[in-house]
Amino acid sequence: MGLMNANQLIAITVQVALVMVATVFHEVAHAATANALGDPTAKEQGRLTLNPLAHLDLVGSFVLPLLMALVGGPVFAFAKPVPYNPNRLRKPVRDEVLVALAGPFCNLVQAGIGAIAFRIVMSMAQASVANETIIVVLQLLATYVTINLVLMFFNLIPLPPLDGSTIISPLLRGKARDWYYIVQRNAMPVLLAIMFLIPMVFHFNPISMYLDVTAGPLADLFLGY
């Protein structure tokens, strides 16, 4: 039992660490894209860096993934939103969407790189006797692929502080946009209710179901399962 607990603790620590790595690259992608499109706000505020301290949020980057790992759910996270000024972008409506998409796209790229590495290591394992080191590497790569795809789809949910909100809002007009701004002002309680309250009260987890039909199948495809 003690050994099992130790293994579980190691697995949770590794998952949270991989989430942090994926999240840092995600945020840097936002900052780099905004800078390339004419808005250096993130660069000026020290966010165009791979230093995790510049990006990670106590609740979103540490507490949330830790809680999700402990309860056995999909491990996702969010970081401090990258600051940007739409008025400094060359084409604000278009570029605001591109900046928002850069983070999820970066997670997709990371998942793709992880999947390629997984396939290479898998072919090495099949060509010889797979030792414990190779098995651990395969597990880490598979976890990294899955985590990035989960982060990608999680961040596409159209509620602040997630990227989906920035992608959706410029596309709305008139009353639809007014209603969406009302939702935005109450987004954090809504997001927390969806993640924790609804599963606890109704034993129904909409985010897990959403990720099961999006990130799950895509991870299987990437890893060749």
Residue, then its C-alpha position, 0 to 999 in steps of 0.5 A: m500500500g505504501l509503495m502504491n501511494a508512493n507511485q501515485l505521488i510520483a505519477i501526480t508530480v510528473q503529470v503536474a510538472l508536464v502540465m506546467v511545461a506545456t502551459v509555459f510554451h502555450e503562454v509564450a506562443h500567445a506573447a510571441t504571436a502578439n509581438a509578431l502582429g505588432d503588439p509588444t505589450a507582453k514583451e514589455q511586461g516580461r512575458l515573452t520568456l520561457n521562465p515559468l515564474a513569469h507565467l504560472d498562476l498559483v490556482g490555475s497552474f498548481v492547485l487546479p491540476l493537482l486537484m484534478a490529478l488527485v481525483g483522477g480526472p483529466v489534468f488541465a490548467f491555465a496560467k496568467p493571461v498574457p497581456y495584450n492591447p488590441n489597439r496595437l495590433r495591426k488588424p485588431v479583429r483578425d489578430e486578436v483571434l490569431v493571438a488567442l489561437a496561438g496557445p492551443f495551436c502550440n499545444l497541438v504542435q507539442a502533442g505532435i512532437g511528443a507523438i513522433a518521439f513516442r513512435i520512434v521510441m516504440s519502434m526501438a522497443q519493438a526492435s529489441v527487448a523493451n527495458e524499464t527505461i524505455i517503458v518509462v519514456l513511453q509513458l512520459l511521452a504518452t502522458y505529454v501528448t495527452i496533456n497537451l491535447v487536453l490543454m488545447f481543447f480545455n482552453l478552447i472552451p469559450l469562457p474567460p480566462l480561457d482562450g475560447s472566449t477571445i476567439i468567440s467574442p470578436l465573431l459576435r455582433g449585436k445582441a449576441r455580443d452583449w449577452y456574451y459580455i454578460v456571461q464573461r462577467n460571471a465566467m469564473p463562477v460558471l467555470l468553477a461550477i462546471m468543473f467542481l459543483i456540477p460533478m459533485v452534486f449531479h454526478f455528471n462531469p460535462i468537461s470530462m465528457y467533452l474531453d473524452v470525445t475530443a482530446g481522448p480520440l485524438a490522443d489515441l490517433f496520435l499515439g497509434y492506439 
